[in-house]
Amino acid sequence: MMLSSVPELHGYIDKSQLTEDLGGTLDYCHSRWLCHRTAIESFALMVKQTAQMLQTFGTELAETELPNDVQSTSLVLSVHTEKKAKAKEDLQLALKEGNSILESLREPLAESTSHSVNQDQLDNQATVKRLLAQLNETEAAFDEFWAKHQQKLEQCLQLRHFEQGFREVKTTLDSMSQKIAAFTDVGNSLAHVQHLLKDLTSFEEKSSVAVDRARALSLEGQQLIENKHYAVDSIHPKCEELQHLCDHFATEITRRRGLLSKSLELHSLLEMSMKWCDEGIFLLASQPVDKCQSQDGAEAALQEIEKFLETGAENKIQELNKIYKDYECILNQDLLEHVQKVFQKQESTEEMFHRRQASLKKLAAKQTRPVQPVAPRPEALTKSPSPSPGSWRSSENSSSEGSALRRGPYRRAKSEMSETRQGRTSSTGEEEESLAILRRHVMNELLDTERAYVEELLCVLEGYAAEMDNPLMAHLISTGLQNKKNILFGNMEEIYHFHNRIFLRELESCIDCPELVGRCFLERMEEFQIYEKYCQNKPRSESLWRQCSDCPFFQECQKKLDHKLSLDSYLLKPVQRITKYQLLLKEMLKYSKNCEGAEDLQEALSSILGILKAVNDSMHLIAITGYDGNLSDLGKLLMQGSFSVWTDHKKGHTKVKELARFKPMQRHLFLHEKAVLFCKKREENGEGYEKAPSYSYKQSLNMTAVGITENVKGDAKKFEIWYNAREEVYIIQAPTPEIKAAWVNEIRKVLTSQLQACREASQHRALEQSHSLPLPTLSSTSPTKGNTRNVKKLEDRKTDPLSLEGYVSSSLPKPPEKGKGWSKTSHSLEAPEEDGGWSSAEELVNSSDAEEDGGVGPKKLVPGKYTVVMDDEKEGPDTLAMRSGDMVEVVEEGAEGLWYVRDLTSSKEGWVPASSLSTLLGKSSSAQCLSSSGKTHCARQLCPEPAKILSPEPV
C-alpha cells in the first residue's frame, strides 16, 4: 500500500506507535536501541562463560585427591584458594556489568516520571534481570560448594598435622621406652645408685616434654573427633595409642625408680654393714695390746667392745635369707656376690669380736692365788747329827709332799707362760690383721675418691663441654669462647674414658687384695702420660677461663648442675687427682711392708713420682721462648733447675774472662739427652698460671761435645761444664750440694751412654775389618810378637766374636801379692797442661783398632777405674767373669795382654783381657788415654761425634 502523506499514515497506525518524526508520540532513538541491544547480548555471553568457568572449576575441585602429607595439603589448599578468588573476581565483574546495563535501561524513567516505557525497553530490562538472577544463583551455589571443599581441605590439613605429630611423638616415645628398657643396671655401690637415680630424674625431666606433647596431641585428636572430622576412624585409634604409650612410659619410669630405690636401700644397708665392720675392725686394731694385759685395761676394752656390739642391731645384716627375699627383683649375680661378701665380712668381724671378748674376759677375771701349806721342819733334824732310819723316812715323806706342793705352782706358771705365748701369737696375728684393716681403709678411700672423680669428670663433660655444642645454648656463648672447647677442656674426655672404662674397673678388681693395687698402676703407667698433655694445656685453659668467666653460658650450666663451685674448680680436678695417687700409694706401702705386692707398690710410687716430675718439667719446658728449633728433637728432658753461672772463653793459648766473670749470671738449665739449654728466667705478673715464669732462650750446648768437672775447688756446690776441649767453660753453682750431685750423676749417665755407644760402634767396625786381614806366620821369636798376638786374637774373635776365650792365655800370670800396688811396667800418659787435666772420648781408641792401623800391640796400663765393654761369663781359678757395664779397678799389668783387676761391686779379683776394658775415671788429676795421641784420628773415624769422658776433678 502506498501512502502519499503522514496523515494518511495516522489513519492506519496510532500516533502512540509512531516516532516523533512521523508525527507520533513514541520516544525512540535507534542508536540508543542498538547500544542497549549490543550490551545485553554481550552481558548474556559473559554470564554464559562465567557459568561454564565455575562449572569447570567445581568439577576440578571435586575430582582433586587429598594429599598424604602436610606440605602437599597446604599447597593444594593454597592453589585452590587462589583459583576460587579469581573465579569470584570474574563473577563480581559480570554482576557489575549486568547492574550497569540495567541502570542504563532505567535511566529515561529516572529522568522523567512522566516518560512512558515502551515494550522493547521493558523486554530489555526483563532480560537483564533474568541474567543477573542467574548469576546470583550460580554464585550462591559456588559459595556453598567452596565452603564444603574448603572445610574438607582444612580438615585434611589438620589430619596431616595430627598424623605427622603422631609419628614424631611415637618415635620419641618408642626411643625413650627402649632407653628406659635398656637401663637394667641397678648399681654396684651406693654412689653409683645415687648417680643412676640422678640420671633417671634427669632423663624423666627431659622426657616430660615429649610426654606432655603426646598428651596434648591426644587431646587435639579428641577435639577433632568432637568437631565431626571426616576421618574419625583414623584419629580415634591414634589417640588411644598415644594414651597407651604415655601410660606405658610412666609405668616403666615408676618401675625403674622402684628398682633403683630398692637398690639404694640395699646398698645403704650394705654400706652401713661395711662401715660397721670397718669401724669395728678399726676399734680392735686401735686397742693397745699392752694396756689390755692388765685387769683394768681388759675390762675397759671389754666395755668398749660390748658397747660397740650393741650398735650392730641397727647397722648390720640380720638375716641373709630375708635379704634374698626382700631384694629378689634386683639381685643379679654381681650384687648377689657383693651381698655374700659383705655378710661374710660381717660374720668374720663378729667372730673377731667374740675371740677378743673371750680373750679379754680371761684377762679381766680376778685370779686368786691359792695359799700353799708348808710342812714344819722336824726338830730332830736340828738336834741329831746322825738321823735314824725312821727320821729319814719322815724326812723323805715331808720332802716328797713339799716337792708335790712346789710342782703345783710350777705347772700353773708353765700354763701361764703357755697362755702368754699364745697371747703373743694372737697379738702378732692381730697386728697383721690391723695392717690388713688399714690397707682396706686406704683401698676404700682410693675407690671412693676414684668413683667421685669419674663422676665429677662426667658432670663437667656433659654439663659444660656437651652444652657448648647445644644450639639452644649458642646465644649464651660469647664470641671469645666460640670454637675453643678443646682449649678450655683439653683432653679431659680422654682422661675420663681411661678412668671410667679401664682404671676404675681394675682398681675394683683389687678390692679383696689391696696390697696388689700397685700392679694396676704399673700396667697403666703409659696411659697416665695423658696427664702431661692436660697439664701442658692448663695455662691456656686458665687464661681462656679468666677472659670468659663472666659468660652467661657458664652461669646457666652451673645453675642446671646445681654446683656450688664454678667450672675452674672442676678443671683443676685432674691436676689434683694425679698428685693424690702418690699419697695413697705411700699410705698403702706403709701398711704393706712384708706383703706380696710391696715391691710393685714401691715401683708404682716411683713411677707416679716420675710422672709428676715429668709433668712439672714439661710445664717449665713449654714456657721457653726464643728457641728456633724443635725441643722434641733434643730428646727426653732429664733435669731442669735454676743455677748461678760463670763463663770462661779460651782464645788461642790464653783464657779471656768475661766482664761478668765475678758477677754470676742467673740461668735456668734444661738438660736433655742431646743438649743442655741455658735460659733466663723471667717472672710474670698475674694470677694462677699467668703468674708462672717464662724462660728466654740464651744458648745451648750439644752433649756430644760436652765434658764435666765434678768438683771445683773451694765450693762443694759448684761443678764445671766445658765445651769443645775447654774452649768454653761454664762454672755452675747449684743451690745445694744434693742438687749438684743429682745433676752431675745425670750428666755422667748421658756421657757414659754416649761413650758406650761409641765403643760398641768402634768394636763392631773392628770386627768387620778383622775378617779381611791377612794372617801372618806365627813365630815366638818374631820381633812383631804383639802383632802376632793381635792376629791370634783376631782369629779367635773371628771364630767366636761374642766370647772372650780367645783373649785369655792358657797359662795365666800369677796373681799379684796383696798390697804391692802398681807394677813397675805400668805406664801413664799425662795430658797436656792446656787441657787442664781433661780428656775426651775423641782421644780414646780401642786397642784392636789401633793394632789394625799399625799400632803398638797391647794396651798399656793406666792406673784408674775401668768399665767392661765385652761380656765374659766363664770364670776360672784365676780369671774373673765379667759383664758389660761392670766397673773394675786395675791392680797389676800382666803378660799376654792381661790385667789383674778388682771388681768394685763384688770385690772379687782375677785376670781379664785388657782389650775388654774402657777407661772410666783416672786416679790422677787428669783422665788417662788408652792409646797414644798419634792414633786419635782412628777414634774420630770410628766415632765422629763422641761424648766426652768424665774427669773426677780439675787440675
Buried (B, 14 or more C-beta within 10 A) or exposed (E): EEEEEEEEBBEEEEBEEBBEEEEBEBBBEEEBBEEBEEBBEEBBEBBEEBBEBBEEBBEEBEEBEBBEEBEBBBEBBEEBEEBBEEBBEBBEEBBEBBBEBBEBBBEBBEEEEEEEBBEEBEEBBEBBEEBBEBBEEBBEBBEEBBEEBBEBBEBBBBBBBBBEBBEBBBEBBEEBBEEBEEBEBBBBBBBBBBBBBEBBEEBBEEBEEBBEBBBEBBEBBBEBBEEEBBBEEBBBEBBEBBBEBBEEBEEBBEEBBEBBEBBBBBBEBBBBBBEBBBBBBBBBBEBEBEEBEEEEBBBBBBEBBEEBBEEBEEBBBEEBEEBEEBBEEBBEEEBBEBBEBBBEBBBEBBEBBEBBBEBBEEBBEEEEEEEEEEEEEBEEBEEEEEBEEEBEEBBEEBEEEBEEEEEEEEEEEEEEEEEEEEBEEBBEEBEEBBBBBBBBBBBBBBBEBBBBBBBBBBBBBBBBBBBBEEEEBEEBBEEEBEEBBBBBBBBBBEBBBBBBEBBBEBBBEBBEBBBBBBBBBEBBBEBBEBBBBBBBBBBBBBBBBBEBEEBEBBBEBBEEBEBEEBBBEBBBBBBEBBEBBBEBBBBBBEBBEEBEBBEBBBBBBEBBBEBBEBBEBBBBBBBBEEBEEEBEEBBEBBBBBBBBBBBBEBEEEEEEEEEEEEEBBEBBBBBBBBBBBBBBBEEEEEEBBEEBEBBBBBEBBEBBBBBBBBBBEEEEBBBBBBBBBBEBBBBBBBEEEEBBBBBBEEBBEBBBEBBBBBBBBBBEBBBEBBEEBEEEEEEEEEEEBBBBBBBBBBBBBBEEBEBBEBBBBEEBBEBBEEEEEBBEEBEBBEBEEEBBBBBBBBBBBBBBBBBBBEBBBBBBBBBBBBBBBBBBEEEEEBBBBBEBEBBBBBBBBBEBBBBBBBBEEEEEBBBBBBBBBBBBBBBBBBBBBBBBEEBBEBBBEBBEBBBBBBBBBBE
